[in-house]
């Protein structure tokens, strides 16, 4: 009885570990990679665009004299657009 339990436990662990790589590849990483390929923008260009947008949003927040939670909410919404 003990051998059966140990064998079944090992089988379940092996099957569980065998399925992990397949699940890892189907995550959002694959989605974002395919999105980049579709847009044909390199990751560095995307980072530069995000940085430029962040700077512009911070400038707008400063012009509007926002501070604290209002500023954080504004920046969050502005950068997402």
Residue pairs with C-beta under 8 A, 6 or more apart in sequence:
36 42
36 43
36 46
41 49
50 79
53 78
53 79
54 75
54 79
57 74
57 75
57 78
57 79
58 75
60 74
60 78
61 71
61 74
61 75
61 78
64 74
66 74
